[in-house]
């Protein structure tokens, strides 16, 4: 096992799912989540936080995770849900969907970060879990690869915004494109730069895109 991921000791004989998300901060597109139950008999070398891996390595590991994991699931919350619920609650909804989509019901769920959504089994948040827990690292990789591929596809549908390169984040290129071209249907109206591009009054909680989950849990399954 990757030395970086050995500090978190998990109970033997339990199905433990790791959960992570990608896409809370971008100005457009869905927030994507994944849940993974790894097979201890088929270890995967090199698992780590997806942000610390090269694109090529993420792609390689994504294939191995899908082949070797006992169960995996990718889920999402759409732009409309993000705008209706806010990004935090939409992320928790997507995490609930990812866990519900597993073909094996986990005995325990470990979630990257410091809050968990409401789930029908014991769950625990793990700070920097994608660098500490192999199953969370695997989930981060699946979610990252899935969302990045989607943004490349959306770049073909909505040219001029640079989505394939910045993946929807608020880079200078993206912000300038919003000013020049306006917002598309995939842009999040609840995010201030998008509202400004549409000439809407900006009345957005500044913590929405950056704060960790609140305590409500939002059971929406």
C-alpha positions in Angstrom: 0.0 0.0 0.0 1.2 3.5 -0.7 3.1 4.7 2.4 1.2 8.0 2.4 -2.1 6.1 3.0 -1.1 3.7 5.8 -1.9 5.9 8.8 -5.7 5.2 8.7 -6.3 1.8 10.1 -9.7 0.3 9.1 -11.6 -2.6 10.8 -11.1 -6.0 9.2 -14.1 -7.7 7.7 -16.0 -4.5 7.0 -17.1 -3.1 3.7 -15.7 0.4 3.9 -16.6 2.9 1.2 -14.6 6.0 0.6 -16.4 9.1 -0.8 -15.0 12.3 -2.4 -16.2 15.0 -4.7 -14.8 17.1 -7.5 -16.2 20.4 -8.8 -17.5 22.5 -5.9 -15.5 25.6 -6.9 -16.1 25.9 -10.7 -18.5 28.4 -12.2 -20.1 25.8 -14.4 -21.0 22.2 -14.8 -22.1 19.6 -12.3 -20.5 18.6 -9.0 -19.4 15.0 -9.4 -18.9 12.5 -6.6 -17.7 8.9 -6.3 -17.9 6.1 -3.8 -15.5 3.2 -3.8 -15.2 -0.1 -1.8 -11.7 -1.5 -2.5 -10.9 -5.2 -2.5 -8.1 -5.9 0.0 -7.2 -9.0 -2.0 -6.5 -6.8 -5.1 -4.5 -3.8 -3.9 -3.9 -0.9 -6.2 -0.5 0.7 -6.0 -0.1 4.5 -6.3 -3.5 5.7 -5.0 -3.3 9.2 -3.8 -5.2 12.5 -3.8 -6.2 13.0 -7.5 -4.8 16.5 -7.5 -1.3 15.2 -6.7 -1.3 12.9 -9.7 -0.7 13.6 -13.4 -3.6 13.3 -15.8 -2.0 10.2 -17.4 -1.6 8.5 -14.0 -5.2 9.4 -13.0 -6.4 7.8 -16.2 -4.4 4.6 -15.5 -5.6 4.3 -12.0 -9.2 5.0 -13.0 -9.1 1.9 -15.1 -7.5 -0.2 -12.3 -10.1 1.0 -9.8 -13.0 0.1 -12.0 -11.5 -3.4 -12.6 -10.3 -4.2 -9.1 -12.7 -2.5 -6.7 -15.4 -4.6 -5.1 -17.9 -1.8 -5.9 -17.8 1.7 -7.3 -20.3 4.4 -8.1 -20.2 7.8 -9.7 -22.9 10.4 -9.1 -23.6 14.1 -9.6 -25.7 17.0 -8.8 -26.7 19.1 -11.8 -26.3 22.9 -12.2 -30.0 23.4 -11.5 -29.7 21.5 -8.2 -26.7 23.6 -7.3 -28.5 26.8 -7.9 -31.6 25.6 -6.0 -30.0 24.0 -3.0 -26.6 25.8 -2.9 -23.3 24.1 -3.7 -22.8 22.6 -0.2 -26.2 20.8 -0.1 -25.9 19.8 -3.7 -22.6 18.2 -3.0 -24.0 16.2 -0.1 -26.9 15.1 -2.3 -24.5 13.9 -4.9 -22.5 12.0 -2.2 -25.7 10.4 -1.0 -26.4 9.3 -4.6 -22.9 7.9 -5.0 -23.2 5.7 -1.9 -26.7 4.6 -2.9 -25.4 3.6 -6.3 -22.9 1.1 -4.9 -23.7 -2.6 -5.7 -22.6 -3.6 -2.2 -24.0 -1.8 0.8 -21.1 -0.6 2.9 -20.8 -1.1 6.6 -19.1 2.2 7.1 -18.5 5.3 4.9 -15.5 7.6 5.1 -16.0 11.0 3.5 -13.2 13.4 2.6 -13.4 16.6 4.6 -14.9 17.5 7.9 -18.6 16.9 7.5 -20.7 13.9 6.2 -24.1 13.9 4.6 -26.9 11.9 6.3 -26.5 8.3 5.3 -28.2 5.0 6.4 -25.0 3.6 7.8 -22.2 4.8 10.1 -20.1 7.5 8.5 -17.1 9.5 9.5 -15.4 12.6 7.9 -11.6 12.4 7.4 -9.6 15.6 7.0 -7.4 15.3 4.0 -8.9 11.8 3.5 -7.9 11.6 -0.1 -4.2 11.5 1.0 -4.9 9.2 4.0 -7.5 6.6 3.1 -7.0 4.5 -0.1 -10.8 4.2 -0.8 -11.2 8.0 -0.6 -8.2 8.4 -2.8 -9.8 6.0 -5.3 -13.1 7.9 -5.2 -11.3 11.2 -5.8 -9.6 9.8 -8.9 -12.8 8.4 -10.3 -14.7 11.7 -9.8 -11.8 13.8 -11.2 -11.4 11.7 -14.3 -15.2 11.7 -14.9 -15.7 15.4 -14.5 -12.6 16.4 -16.5 -13.8 14.3 -19.4 -17.2 15.9 -19.2 -15.6 19.4 -19.3 -13.6 18.5 -22.4 -16.9 17.4 -24.1 -18.7 20.6 -22.9 -15.8 22.7 -24.4 -16.8 21.4 -27.8 -20.4 22.4 -27.2 -19.6 25.8 -25.7 -16.4 27.0 -27.4 -14.7 30.1 -26.4 -14.7 29.6 -22.6 -11.6 27.4 -22.3 -13.5 24.7 -20.4 -11.1 21.9 -21.5 -8.2 23.6 -19.9 -9.5 25.2 -16.7 -12.4 22.8 -16.2 -14.8 25.6 -15.3 -12.8 27.3 -12.5 -12.7 31.0 -12.2 -9.5 31.7 -14.1 -8.8 35.0 -15.8 -9.6 33.4 -19.2 -12.9 32.1 -18.0 -13.9 35.4 -16.3 -13.0 37.3 -19.5 -15.1 34.9 -21.6 -18.0 35.4 -19.3 -17.7 39.2 -19.8 -17.3 38.8 -23.6 -19.7 36.0 -24.3 -22.1 36.0 -21.4 -23.2 32.9 -19.4 -24.4 29.6 -20.9 -27.0 27.3 -19.5 -24.3 25.2 -17.8 -23.1 28.2 -15.7 -24.1 28.3 -12.1 -26.4 31.3 -11.5 -25.8 31.1 -7.8 -22.2 32.0 -8.2 -21.3 35.7 -8.1 -19.2 36.0 -11.3 -21.9 34.4 -13.3 -24.6 36.6 -11.9 -22.4 39.6 -12.7 -22.0 38.5 -16.3 -25.8 38.2 -16.6 -26.3 41.7 -15.0 -28.0 40.2 -12.0 -27.9 41.5 -8.5 -25.2 39.6 -6.5 -26.7 38.3 -3.3 -24.7 35.2 -2.7 -23.3 33.8 0.5 -19.6 34.3 0.0 -18.9 31.1 2.0 -21.0 28.9 -0.3 -18.3 27.8 -2.7 -15.5 27.5 -0.1 -16.9 26.5 3.3 -17.1 22.9 4.4 -20.5 21.2 4.9 -22.8 22.6 7.5 -24.5 20.3 10.1 -27.9 19.9 8.4 -26.9 16.8 6.4 -29.8 17.4 4.1 -31.4 14.0 3.6 -32.8 14.1 0.1 -32.6 10.5 -1.1 
